[in-house]
Structure formats: structure tokens, C-alpha cells
Amino acid sequence: MSCNRREVGAEYERQAGEYLKRLGYELVEYNYRCKKGEIDIVARDGEYLVFCEVKYRSSSKRGHPLEAVNRKKQRILSQCASYYLMQKGLTDVSCRFDVVGITGGEITLIKNAFDCIY
């Protein structure tokens, strides 16, 4: 394989970002990193600041990519989002967590996929 996992992930994050833009999202940034972890895409969708996780699978043999966003991953994303809001000084903004699953060429978006957990 000529690409490493990070390069492959970045490519599918770009595809997800383009998909979200076509749906009217305004992309704020890719790959926000903090000491707690990483958020693949931060975007605006109307009044919401959206923290978006992107998961890719080449096939459904290992399950649908959306199944990979388990409780542990949700907790990490929640902590990263809290840190993001604190770092950016955003105190009164409506937020949600979306998940984009990509299997082969099919893209699935789950808006408001889970609630913030600690």
C-alpha cells in the first residue's frame, strides 16, 4: 500500500468535507487537535457549531463505519469539543455531534448522532 493510514484518513475527511459543503455546511477547520484527542471536522450548519467524526470502511465486512463511534469515542469527542469551545472563547453557541460514515462510495450522514458525554 502506497498511502499510510493518516493519508487515507485525510482523503476521506476531505470527501466528507466536500459532501457537507454540498449540504450547506460552512467548514471551519479540519483535524482540530488538543490534549484529549482530535475532531475530524468542525463546521457550521445554520445556528449550530458541528463537531463531525468521519469513519471509513472499504467494505462492510468489519461492520458499518458508523458503528465505530462507540461510547469511548463519543466521550473523547465530547472532551475535545469542550476544550475547543473553551479555547475559542465560545460560551453561548448551540453545538451538536454529527457522524459521516463512508463505505466504498456511499456516504451516510447522521446529524445529532449523540449527546455530549463526560
C-alpha positions in Angstrom: 0.0 0.0 0.0 1.5 3.3 -1.0 -0.6 5.5 1.3 -0.3 5.4 5.1 -3.4 5.3 7.3 -3.2 9.1 8.0 -3.1 9.9 4.3 -6.1 7.6 3.6 -8.0 9.2 6.5 -7.2 12.7 5.3 -8.5 11.9 1.9 -11.9 10.6 3.2 -12.1 13.6 5.6 -11.8 15.8 2.5 -14.5 13.8 0.7 -16.7 14.2 3.8 -16.0 17.9 3.9 -17.0 18.3 0.3 -20.2 16.4 1.0 -21.0 18.6 3.9 -20.4 21.7 1.9 -22.8 20.5 -0.8 -25.4 20.2 2.1 -24.8 23.8 3.0 -22.3 23.4 5.9 -19.6 26.0 6.3 -16.3 24.3 7.1 -14.4 25.9 9.9 -11.4 23.6 10.2 -10.1 20.1 9.7 -8.3 18.0 12.3 -8.6 20.1 15.4 -6.2 18.6 17.9 -5.9 19.0 21.6 -4.5 17.1 24.5 -7.7 15.0 24.7 -7.7 13.9 21.1 -8.9 15.1 17.6 -12.0 16.2 15.9 -12.0 15.5 12.2 -14.2 18.4 11.0 -15.5 21.5 12.8 -18.3 23.2 10.7 -21.3 25.5 11.0 -24.7 24.3 10.0 -27.1 27.2 10.4 -27.1 28.1 14.1 -25.1 25.0 15.1 -21.4 24.6 15.5 -20.9 21.0 14.4 -18.2 18.6 15.6 -18.0 15.9 13.0 -16.4 12.5 13.1 -15.6 10.8 9.8 -15.3 7.0 9.6 -14.4 5.0 6.6 -14.5 1.3 5.7 -13.6 -0.2 2.3 -16.4 -2.7 2.8 -19.0 -3.7 5.4 -17.1 -6.9 6.4 -16.0 -5.3 9.6 -19.3 -3.6 10.2 -20.7 -0.3 9.2 -18.3 2.6 9.9 -20.9 4.4 12.0 -20.7 1.5 14.5 -17.1 2.5 15.2 -18.2 5.7 17.0 -18.8 3.9 20.3 -19.2 5.3 23.8 -15.5 5.7 24.4 -15.1 7.6 21.1 -18.1 9.8 22.0 -16.5 10.7 25.3 -13.2 11.7 23.6 -15.1 13.8 21.1 -17.1 15.4 23.8 -14.0 16.3 25.7 -12.3 17.7 22.6 -15.4 19.8 21.8 -15.4 21.2 25.3 -11.8 22.1 25.0 -12.4 23.7 21.6 -15.2 25.9 22.9 -13.1 27.0 25.9 -10.0 27.7 23.7 -12.0 29.7 21.2 -14.0 31.6 23.9 -17.3 30.3 22.6 -19.7 30.3 25.6 -23.2 30.7 24.1 -23.2 28.6 21.0 -25.5 25.7 20.1 -23.5 22.6 19.3 -24.1 19.1 18.0 -22.1 16.0 17.0 -22.6 14.6 13.5 -21.0 11.4 12.1 -20.2 10.8 8.5 -19.7 7.1 7.5 -18.1 6.2 4.2 -18.3 2.7 2.9 -16.9 2.2 -0.6 -18.5 5.2 -2.5 -21.5 5.6 -0.2 -21.7 8.5 2.2 -24.1 8.4 5.2 -24.6 11.4 7.5 -26.1 11.1 10.9 -27.0 14.6 12.3 -27.0 14.9 16.0 -25.6 11.4 16.3 -25.1 11.6 20.1 -25.2 13.9 23.1 -22.2 15.3 24.8 -21.0 12.9 27.5 -18.2 13.1 30.1 
